Structure formats: structure tokens, C-alpha cells
Amino acid sequence: MPGEHPLPLLVGWGNALRGDDGAGVVLAERLRDELPAHALRVVVAHQLTPDLAEAVSAAAAAVFVDASCAADPGAVACHRLAAAPALTSEFTHHCQPADLLRLAHELYGRAPASAWLVTIGGASFGFGEELSPRIAAALPRAHALVTRLLSECAR
């Protein structure tokens, strides 16, 4: 709507039924419950899909949160994102955050100037809804990092 400022977007994704893979979902749901709705748009998803490009295009900034099987368990990392140089054929079924930035720009004419990927190294990706102790212990660090990124977006 005219005159409104775009909100920052937080996207937490993963499979909440596969242990630590749900870390991004858990964190996004916590922040959605803690922060006022007028300060942030939160999307929780099983995986990143092309339809999320519209929400990305409308965002002031974007923070994506996911578990990582490549990182040490409990490690929290943050990487600044840029739009993918080109879309691959794989993006029709699942996307990476950089694909969504590219798609947002191509389809809607804009993408947020600032975007980050926050990852939390997972330890257990088996069936179950519980996070492993190391990931549960890492969530406060990830929470503080995401909160800091979001507050920087609001300035």
C-alpha cells in the first residue's frame, strides 16, 4: 500500500519432523511469537519454493534460517546473500535463498538489498520432533544473531 514501509522478512525452513532439520522452523516460530506483527513478516516452510519470491520481493530485507548438515553441530553461521547469477532447472521444485532473490527481481522487479542466510549446524536428522541438545543450546545464539540482523534492517 502507498505510504507503507516494507517489513523485513524472516524465512525459517526445514522438516520439523526430522529432528534438527526443524531448527529454522523453531527459531522462526519463536520470533513470530515474540515480535509484533507490524515489525516483521515471518514465513515458515518445509522447503523453499518459487512461490516465496513474491514475499521476498516485498521485503525491506530478508533473513533465511535453516539447519545445516555440513556445519559442526551447534555452529551458528551467517552469510550475506546476493541474487543467484542465473536460475538452474532445479529451482522449480526447491530453491536456495539466492534463487529466490533472483526470481523476486525477475518476476516482481525488486529484491531486498540486504539478505542473509543464518545456519545452525545439526547433529541428528532422524525421525522425531525434538532438537538435539547441542542444537537446542545453539538456538539462543542464533536467536540473538537473527534479532540483531532484523534490528539493523529496521534502522
C-alpha distance (Angstrom), angle and dihedral (degrees) to the residues before:
residue distance angle dihedral
M1 . . .
P2 3.77 . .
G3 3.76 113.9 .
E4 3.79 94.8 18.7
H5 3.76 120.4 118.0
P6 3.77 115.9 -129.8
L7 3.80 114.6 -110.9
P8 3.77 125.8 -126.8
L9 3.80 112.6 -103.1
L10 3.79 125.3 -133.9
V11 3.79 115.9 -166.0
G12 3.79 117.1 -171.7
W13 3.76 115.2 -177.8
G14 3.77 141.0 174.6
N15 3.76 142.7 93.2
A16 3.79 107.9 -66.4
L17 3.82 89.0 -165.9
R18 3.82 92.5 61.4
G19 3.79 103.5 67.8
D20 3.78 113.9 -119.1
D21 3.80 92.2 13.5
G22 3.80 85.3 79.5
A23 3.83 94.0 61.7
G24 3.82 93.6 103.6
V25 3.79 90.9 49.0
V26 3.81 92.9 48.5
L27 3.80 92.7 49.7
A28 3.80 94.1 46.4
E29 3.81 91.7 49.0
R30 3.82 91.2 50.0
L31 3.78 92.4 51.0
R32 3.81 91.5 45.4
D33 3.81 88.3 55.2
E34 3.82 94.3 45.2
L35 3.80 103.6 42.8
P36 3.81 126.4 63.7
A37 3.81 114.8 -100.8
H38 3.81 91.0 -125.0
A39 3.82 90.1 61.5
L40 3.79 101.4 52.0
R41 3.78 144.7 15.1
V42 3.81 113.0 -139.0
V43 3.78 125.5 -162.3
V44 3.79 120.7 -172.6
A45 3.80 115.1 -166.6
H46 3.76 140.7 170.6
Q47 3.80 88.2 -136.3
L48 3.77 138.1 -10.6
T49 3.79 111.6 -91.4
P50 3.81 132.7 179.5
D51 3.81 93.2 -104.9
L52 3.82 88.6 71.5
A53 3.82 89.2 70.1
E54 3.80 90.8 87.0
A55 3.82 92.7 57.1
V56 3.81 89.9 45.2
S57 3.80 91.3 51.3
A58 3.81 91.4 53.9
A59 3.81 94.8 49.3
A60 3.78 126.8 106.8
A61 3.80 87.2 -147.9
A62 3.80 134.6 -16.2
V63 3.78 134.0 -134.0
F64 3.80 117.7 -171.7
V65 3.82 119.3 -164.1
D66 3.79 125.3 -165.3
A67 3.76 142.5 150.8
S68 3.79 117.8 -106.3
C69 3.77 127.0 -146.3
A70 3.82 89.5 -170.4
A71 3.82 96.5 59.8
D72 3.79 127.6 75.9
P73 3.81 111.1 -89.1
G74 3.79 109.2 -87.4
A75 3.81 94.8 12.3
V76 3.80 112.7 137.9
A77 3.79 116.6 -155.8
C78 3.78 135.2 176.3
H79 3.79 126.2 -157.4
R80 3.78 127.1 -176.9
L81 3.79 110.6 -126.0
A82 3.77 133.7 -141.3
A83 3.78 127.6 -173.6
A84 3.78 114.8 -85.0
P85 3.80 111.5 -99.9
A86 3.83 89.6 -127.6
L87 3.76 137.7 -2.4
T88 3.79 118.6 -108.5
S89 3.79 125.1 -143.4
E90 3.82 89.0 -108.5
F91 3.82 92.9 68.3
T92 3.82 92.5 82.5
H93 3.81 91.9 73.5
H94 3.78 101.6 29.0
C95 3.76 134.6 -0.7
Q96 3.72 140.4 -155.1
P97 3.81 118.6 -133.2
A98 3.82 91.1 -105.0
D99 3.83 89.0 55.0
L100 3.80 90.1 54.0
L101 3.80 91.2 50.6
R102 3.80 90.1 51.7
L103 3.80 93.2 44.6
A104 3.82 92.0 48.3
H105 3.78 90.0 54.6
E106 3.80 94.2 45.1
L107 3.81 96.5 45.9
Y108 3.81 102.9 32.0
G109 3.79 103.4 23.4
R110 3.80 96.4 -117.2
A111 3.76 144.2 62.0
P112 3.79 128.6 -177.0
A113 3.79 113.7 -84.1
S114 3.80 90.5 -139.1
A115 3.79 123.3 49.3
W116 3.79 133.9 155.1
L117 3.77 139.0 -173.1
V118 3.80 115.3 -143.2
T119 3.79 115.0 -167.1
I120 3.78 131.2 -170.4
G121 3.79 116.1 -158.1
G122 3.79 110.4 -122.0
A123 3.79 128.7 -144.6
S124 3.80 104.1 -173.5
F125 3.79 126.5 34.1
G126 3.80 98.0 168.8
F127 3.78 125.8 120.2
G128 3.78 114.4 -63.5
E129 3.77 141.7 82.8
E130 3.81 98.6 -117.9
L131 3.78 123.2 98.4
S132 3.78 116.0 -130.3
P133 3.82 115.7 -105.5
R134 3.83 93.0 -106.1
I135 3.78 92.5 52.7
A136 3.79 93.3 44.0
A137 3.82 87.3 52.3
A138 3.84 90.8 49.9
L139 3.81 95.1 51.9
P140 3.84 95.0 83.2
R141 3.84 89.8 55.4
A142 3.80 91.3 48.1
H143 3.80 90.1 45.3
A144 3.81 91.7 53.3
L145 3.81 91.5 47.5
V146 3.81 94.1 49.6
T147 3.80 91.3 44.8
R148 3.80 90.1 51.9
L149 3.83 92.0 49.2
L150 3.79 91.0 49.0
S151 3.80 92.7 48.4
E152 3.81 90.1 51.2
C153 3.82 88.2 52.8
A154 3.79 90.9 54.2
R155 3.81 93.5 58.2
